[in-house]
Amino acid sequence: MKHTLRQLEVFVAIARLENVSRAAEDLSLSQSAASTALAELERQFDCKLFDRMGKVLKLNELGRSLLPMAAEVLSRATEIECILQGKSTFGLLKVGATLTIGNYLATLLIGSFMKQHQDCQVQLHVQNTNSVMQQVAQYDLDLGLIEGNCHHPDLQVEPWIEDELTVFCSPQHALAKQGSASLDELLISSWVLREQGSGTRETFDHALRHHQSRLDVRMVLEHTEAIKRAVESGIGLACISRLALKDDIARGNLVALATPELDLKRQFMFVWHKKKYQTAAVRAFLNHCRLLTRDVQRSDEINIPYIP
């Protein structure tokens, strides 16, 4: 073969990062070594894989068609290396999770998975829905666990488990004693919300899509715990997953409000790249998640068993 695994590795890294120096740093190579590897790959086959725009390299049509195949070759090569070294074929698993799933569910699932598969290494990246989808689409992540809608043409989506958002307030709030809120009461209240691009904000905005202009949004925060503390301090109402509120409501720190006029149900989902090779680790982790949640109706009912 004219090409080498190193050349493909450099090509994939540059495709992800769109910059030779960042790709070299990611691979622990010198910039000249990375540049040489790409130049040699293109010279050997008398082709160009990128459109150069200054220091930014964008995949051209040929490069885009090569990327999924190159990424698959590298994944399979890693599995072969593990087998030859007598190690588990699971290797490294890179999972992305949205904030609700990442902070309240993914770590428990990963922990129980790793107790069953001692040789597997897992990297968990917790970001909002748009960021997770983008990284899965760019081959940075093997799998995404998301809570918002996904319409990306390169991603495969599998519904996982139902989730529901809950409007809540502090125990001292005027609505706390009645335990519910009408649409009119919601519209005259102050709000603390998640940022645009999050699955939580998307579901909330859709539920109030006909009344957006009337909402009094006092604060926008990127982290669920910060939102809970802001509501606890009396800034206003908020709306996040029932899963994230479970313990706070049980302790009496926060009060859930019934909102019969709003549809706040949504779906947690798995997403992966349609053209990316699914390693043994990805397949096993997906099956692990499905197994642990197969008899559960809603996310806050999930009970991850302790595995010694």
C-alpha positions as CSV (number, residue, x, y, z in Angstrom):
1,M,0.0,0.0,0.0
2,K,1.2,3.5,-0.7
3,H,-0.6,5.1,2.3
4,T,0.3,4.4,6.0
5,L,-1.8,4.5,9.1
6,R,0.1,7.5,10.3
7,Q,-0.9,9.4,7.1
8,L,-4.5,8.5,7.6
9,E,-4.3,9.5,11.3
10,V,-2.9,12.9,10.3
11,F,-5.6,13.3,7.7
12,V,-8.4,12.5,10.1
13,A,-7.0,14.9,12.8
14,I,-6.7,17.8,10.3
15,A,-10.2,17.1,9.1
16,R,-11.5,17.4,12.6
17,L,-9.5,20.4,13.7
18,E,-9.1,22.2,10.3
19,N,-5.6,23.2,11.2
20,V,-2.3,21.5,10.8
21,S,-0.6,22.8,13.9
22,R,-3.6,21.9,16.1
23,A,-3.7,18.4,14.6
24,A,0.0,18.0,15.1
25,E,-0.4,19.0,18.8
26,D,-3.3,16.6,19.2
27,L,-1.2,13.7,17.8
28,S,2.0,14.8,19.7
29,L,3.8,15.4,16.4
30,S,5.8,18.3,15.2
31,Q,4.0,20.6,12.7
32,S,6.5,19.7,10.0
33,A,5.9,16.0,10.5
34,A,2.1,16.4,10.2
35,S,2.5,18.7,7.1
36,T,4.8,16.1,5.5
37,A,2.5,13.2,6.2
38,L,-0.5,15.0,4.6
39,A,1.6,16.3,1.7
40,E,3.0,12.8,1.0
41,L,-0.5,11.2,1.1
42,E,-1.7,13.8,-1.5
43,R,1.4,13.5,-3.6
44,Q,1.3,9.7,-3.8
45,F,-2.2,9.7,-5.2
46,D,-1.9,13.0,-7.1
47,C,-4.9,14.5,-5.4
48,K,-6.0,17.3,-3.0
49,L,-8.1,16.5,0.1
50,F,-8.6,20.0,1.4
51,D,-9.3,23.5,0.2
52,R,-6.7,25.8,1.8
53,M,-8.0,29.1,3.2
54,G,-4.9,30.6,4.9
55,K,-4.2,28.4,7.9
56,V,-7.7,26.8,7.8
57,L,-8.1,23.6,5.8
58,K,-11.6,22.6,4.8
59,L,-12.4,19.1,3.4
60,N,-13.2,19.1,-0.3
61,E,-15.5,16.6,-1.9
62,L,-12.8,13.9,-2.2
63,G,-11.7,14.5,1.4
64,R,-15.3,14.2,2.7
65,S,-15.8,10.9,1.0
66,L,-12.5,9.6,2.4
67,L,-13.0,10.7,6.0
68,P,-15.5,8.0,7.2
69,M,-13.4,5.2,5.6
70,A,-10.2,6.5,7.1
71,A,-11.8,6.8,10.5
72,E,-13.0,3.2,10.3
73,V,-9.6,1.9,9.3
74,L,-8.0,3.6,12.3
75,S,-10.7,2.2,14.7
76,R,-10.2,-1.3,13.3
77,A,-6.4,-0.9,13.5
78,T,-6.7,0.0,17.2
79,E,-8.8,-3.1,17.8
80,I,-6.2,-5.2,16.0
81,E,-3.4,-3.7,18.1
82,C,-5.3,-4.5,21.3
83,I,-5.9,-8.1,20.2
84,L,-2.2,-8.6,19.3
85,Q,-1.2,-7.2,22.7
86,G,-3.5,-9.5,24.5
87,K,-5.7,-6.6,25.7
88,S,-9.4,-6.1,25.6
89,T,-10.7,-5.0,22.2
90,F,-12.8,-2.3,23.9
91,G,-9.9,0.3,24.1
92,L,-11.0,3.9,24.4
93,L,-14.7,4.9,24.3
94,K,-15.5,8.6,23.7
95,V,-19.0,9.5,24.9
96,G,-20.7,12.9,24.7
97,A,-23.7,13.7,26.9
98,T,-25.9,16.8,27.3
99,L,-25.8,18.4,30.7
100,T,-28.9,16.8,32.2
101,I,-27.8,13.3,31.1
102,G,-24.2,13.9,31.8
103,N,-24.5,15.2,35.3
104,Y,-27.3,12.9,36.6
105,L,-27.2,9.7,34.6
106,A,-24.2,9.1,32.3
107,T,-21.7,8.9,35.1
108,L,-23.7,6.2,36.8
109,L,-24.2,4.2,33.5
110,I,-20.5,4.5,32.7
111,G,-19.5,3.5,36.2
112,S,-21.5,0.3,36.1
113,F,-20.3,-0.4,32.6
114,M,-16.6,0.0,33.5
115,K,-17.1,-2.4,36.5
116,Q,-18.2,-5.0,34.0
117,H,-15.4,-4.1,31.5
118,Q,-12.3,-3.4,33.5
119,D,-10.0,-2.8,30.5
120,C,-12.2,-0.2,28.9
121,Q,-11.3,3.5,29.1
122,V,-14.1,6.0,28.8
123,Q,-13.9,9.8,28.1
124,L,-17.1,11.7,29.0
125,H,-17.6,15.1,27.4
126,V,-20.6,17.0,29.0
127,Q,-21.9,19.9,26.8
128,N,-25.2,21.1,25.4
129,T,-27.1,19.3,22.7
130,N,-25.8,21.3,19.7
131,S,-22.2,20.8,20.8
132,V,-22.5,17.1,21.3
133,M,-24.2,16.6,17.9
134,Q,-21.5,18.7,16.2
135,Q,-18.7,16.6,17.8
136,V,-20.3,13.3,16.9
137,A,-20.8,14.6,13.3
138,Q,-17.1,15.6,13.2
139,Y,-15.9,12.1,14.4
140,D,-14.6,13.6,17.7
141,L,-17.0,11.4,19.7
142,D,-18.1,7.8,19.2
143,L,-21.6,8.2,20.7
144,G,-23.8,11.0,21.9
145,L,-26.5,10.9,24.6
146,I,-28.8,13.9,23.9
147,E,-32.0,15.4,25.2
148,G,-33.0,17.6,22.2
149,N,-34.2,17.0,18.7
150,C,-31.7,15.9,16.1
151,H,-32.1,16.5,12.4
152,H,-28.4,16.3,11.3
153,P,-28.3,14.4,8.0
154,D,-25.1,12.5,9.0
155,L,-26.3,11.3,12.3
156,Q,-28.3,8.2,13.2
157,V,-30.8,8.7,16.0
158,E,-32.3,6.1,18.3
159,P,-35.0,7.0,20.9
160,W,-34.0,5.9,24.3
161,I,-36.2,6.8,27.3
162,E,-38.8,9.5,28.0
163,D,-38.0,12.5,30.1
164,E,-40.2,15.3,31.4
165,L,-39.3,18.9,32.3
166,T,-40.8,20.3,35.5
167,V,-41.5,24.0,36.4
168,F,-40.3,24.7,39.9
169,C,-39.9,27.4,42.5
170,S,-38.4,28.1,46.0
171,P,-40.5,27.1,49.0
172,Q,-41.0,30.8,49.8
173,H,-42.4,31.6,46.3
174,A,-46.1,32.7,46.1
175,L,-47.0,29.7,44.0
176,A,-45.3,27.1,46.3
177,K,-48.3,26.5,48.5
178,Q,-50.8,25.9,45.7
179,G,-48.4,23.5,44.0
180,S,-49.5,24.4,40.5
181,A,-49.5,27.3,38.0
182,S,-51.8,28.4,35.3
183,L,-50.5,29.7,32.0
184,D,-51.4,33.2,33.0
185,E,-49.5,32.8,36.3
186,L,-46.4,31.5,34.4
187,L,-46.5,34.5,32.0
188,I,-46.4,37.1,34.8
189,S,-43.5,35.3,36.6
190,S,-39.8,35.9,36.4
191,W,-37.7,33.1,34.9
192,V,-34.2,31.6,35.1
193,L,-33.6,29.5,31.9
194,R,-31.0,27.4,30.2
195,E,-29.1,28.9,27.2
196,Q,-30.1,28.6,23.5
197,G,-28.8,25.4,22.0
198,S,-29.6,23.3,24.9
199,G,-32.2,20.5,24.6
200,T,-33.9,21.8,27.8
201,R,-34.4,25.3,26.4
202,E,-35.6,23.9,23.1
203,T,-38.4,21.9,24.8
204,F,-39.3,24.8,27.0
205,D,-39.5,27.3,24.1
206,H,-41.6,24.9,22.1
207,A,-44.1,24.4,25.0
208,L,-44.5,28.3,25.2
209,R,-43.9,29.0,21.5
210,H,-47.1,31.1,21.2
211,H,-46.1,33.3,24.3
212,Q,-42.4,33.9,24.0
213,S,-42.7,37.6,23.7
214,R,-44.5,37.8,27.1
215,L,-41.9,35.9,29.1
216,D,-39.8,37.8,31.7
217,V,-36.5,36.1,31.4
218,R,-34.3,37.5,34.2
219,M,-31.3,35.2,33.9
220,V,-29.8,32.7,31.5
221,L,-27.4,30.0,32.9
222,E,-25.6,27.1,31.3
223,H,-25.6,24.8,34.3
224,T,-28.5,23.0,35.9
225,E,-27.0,23.3,39.5
226,A,-26.6,27.1,39.0
227,I,-30.2,27.4,37.9
228,K,-31.4,25.5,41.0
229,R,-29.4,27.7,43.3
230,A,-30.8,30.8,41.6
231,V,-34.3,29.7,42.0
232,E,-33.6,28.7,45.6
233,S,-32.4,32.3,46.2
234,G,-35.8,33.6,45.0
235,I,-35.0,35.0,41.6
236,G,-37.9,33.3,39.9
237,L,-39.3,30.1,38.3
238,A,-37.3,27.7,36.2
239,C,-37.9,24.6,34.1
240,I,-35.5,21.6,34.0
241,S,-35.7,17.8,33.9
242,R,-37.5,16.1,36.7
243,L,-34.4,13.8,36.8
244,A,-32.3,16.8,37.9
245,L,-34.8,17.9,40.6
246,K,-35.5,14.5,42.2
247,D,-33.3,14.9,45.3
248,D,-33.9,18.7,45.8
249,I,-37.7,18.1,45.8
250,A,-37.4,15.2,48.2
251,R,-35.3,17.4,50.6
252,G,-37.8,20.3,50.4
253,N,-35.2,22.7,48.9
254,L,-37.4,23.3,45.8
255,V,-41.1,22.8,45.0
256,A,-42.4,21.3,41.8
257,L,-45.3,23.0,40.1
258,A,-47.9,21.2,38.1
259,T,-48.5,22.9,34.7
260,P,-51.4,21.1,33.0
261,E,-51.5,23.6,30.2
262,L,-47.9,22.8,29.1
263,D,-46.6,19.8,27.3
264,L,-43.1,19.4,28.7
265,K,-42.4,15.8,27.7
266,R,-39.4,14.9,25.5
267,Q,-37.2,12.0,24.6
268,F,-33.6,11.1,25.6
269,M,-31.8,9.7,22.5
270,F,-28.6,8.0,21.4
271,V,-26.9,9.5,18.3
272,W,-23.9,8.2,16.3
273,H,-22.4,9.0,12.9
274,K,-24.1,6.9,10.2
275,K,-20.7,6.3,8.5
276,K,-18.5,5.8,11.6
277,Y,-17.5,2.3,12.4
278,Q,-19.1,1.1,15.7
279,T,-16.4,-0.5,17.9
280,A,-17.0,-3.3,20.2
281,A,-17.0,-0.8,23.1
282,V,-19.7,1.3,21.5
283,R,-21.9,-1.7,20.8
284,A,-21.5,-3.0,24.3
285,F,-22.2,0.4,26.0
286,L,-25.3,0.9,23.9
287,N,-26.6,-2.6,24.9
288,H,-25.7,-1.8,28.6
289,C,-27.8,1.4,28.6
290,R,-30.7,-0.3,26.9
291,L,-30.6,-3.2,29.4
292,L,-30.5,-1.0,32.5
293,T,-33.5,1.1,31.3
294,R,-35.6,-1.4,29.5
295,D,-38.4,-1.6,32.1
296,V,-38.3,2.2,33.0
297,Q,-41.0,4.5,31.9
298,R,-39.3,7.8,32.6
299,S,-35.8,9.1,33.3
300,D,-36.3,9.9,37.0
301,E,-37.3,6.3,37.7
302,I,-33.9,4.9,36.6
303,N,-32.1,3.0,39.4
304,I,-28.6,2.1,38.5
305,P,-27.7,-1.1,40.5
306,Y,-24.4,-1.2,42.4
307,I,-22.0,-3.7,40.8
308,P,-19.2,-4.8,43.2
